[in-house]
Amino acid sequence: MIRAVPAQPDGPPSGAEELAARFGTPLYVFDGTRMAAAAAAFCAAWGAGVTVAYSLKSNPLMGIVRRLHRAGTGAEVASGFEYRVARRAGVPPGAIIFNGPHKPDADLRLALGEGATVIADGAEQIRRIVALRAHVAPAARIGIRMSPPGREGLDRFGLTRRHVLAAARMLDRAGLRLSGLHTHLGAYQLGPLPSTGPPIHGVTVEYPVPVERFAAAAANLVRVADEVGGIEWLDLGGGWPAAPGLAPYVAAVREQLGDEPREIILEPGRALIRDSGWLLVRVVERRGRNAVVVDAGITQVPCVLWKRSPVHVVAAHDGPQRPTSLFGPLCLQHDAIAREVPLPPLRVGDLVWIGQTGAYAMAQASPFIHLRPAAILLEGGRGSLLRARETDDEAMGSQTEPLLVGSDGQKVWA
């Protein structure tokens, strides 16, 4: 006997069988209504005077960027590629925050020339912005990323207070103005390098970032802004919880910011889209009573290496729940997208939802062994294709075939 599992308000989308029949599996599915509601609630929790710029690194699909922009967000980008995605998705330059430790001159010239907000992430970028001053549009804004409190000299991102003051003077001499300061706390932090094992064992993940760290970061930005003078906006980066958990963050940060009428910029990613994204997979093999193989692995949802994602069976078979592991199709022993999750009996052909895959899943997916899945947006009872399933021609289209040339100069193999 099969019993349907009803869709819950915070659960996976309904209609899995129809989606699988139409688009195939594995399949990334995004709930546009839920995504827009999350963005609107995040903006409302902060109120007036706050600019919310969706962080494209969490998922740079043009359809998602466009949907969130319609919901009231700008865009935070960390590369020239992401900048061009945002522009193609309809985000105007004035609503784009350009971050990142690597900004080639061509990308800087484009963003500054179009009037975007460009945040320098180091002294070298300040020098290059000065060299490009003839290309800076009047509407462009220049900011500097600061190292987080307690991470000065340890964090590879940003400048210390002393270097910010020197950079402000350098910009002023070039006829440019430093108008804002930025910091980003980040969910991922490098700890001490372990004496044994791979370097990744020294990485810690903390999401959301604790409220105390945000309060300290806000206070630090205010202190340096007052010392520099003329600072019109402060950017506190990402790492925020979703709207339901924001109240203590808003209170703590606003207390530190005081009454100075500066624009506040925030760069949420996970908070807006993590819970709006799902990966639909199908069971393709059984491995005894307590394990199955599904048609997507850690290359499609690399975020499961850092956290436990919820698992929902679309149609549950009768029988007791037992700890069940879902292994992927890769030739890797550690290709497990869920381990020892209490689930009803699973059979070949069953559909399963993997939750909380809206952020840092598709964005970091790779075509290792298997090609990348399609992605769709559900809204108003309709499913729209965001990205088609990758094909052999697309995966191999940019490759070239090597030529072997004999001693007589003739091609002997291609």
Secondary structure, DSSP 8 states (H G I E B T S, - for coil): -EEE----TTS--S-HHHHHHHH-SSEEEEEHHHHHHHHHHHHHHH-TTEEEEEEGGG---HHHHHHHHHTT-EEEESSHHHHHHHHHTT--GGGEEE--S---HHHHHHHHHHT-EEEE-SHHHHHHHHHTGGG--TT-EEEEEB--TT-TTT-SSSB-HHHHHHHHHHHHHTT--EEEEE----SEEE----SSS-GGGGEEE-SS--HHHHHHHHHHHHHHHHHH----EEE--S----GGG-HHHHHHHHHHHTT---EEEE--SHHHHGGGEEEEEEEEEE-SSSEEEES--TTT-GGGGTS---EEESEEESS--EEEEEE-SSS-TT-EEEEEEEE----TT-EEEE-S-TTTTGGG---SSS---EEEEEETTEEEEEE----HHHHHTT-----EE-TTS-EEE-
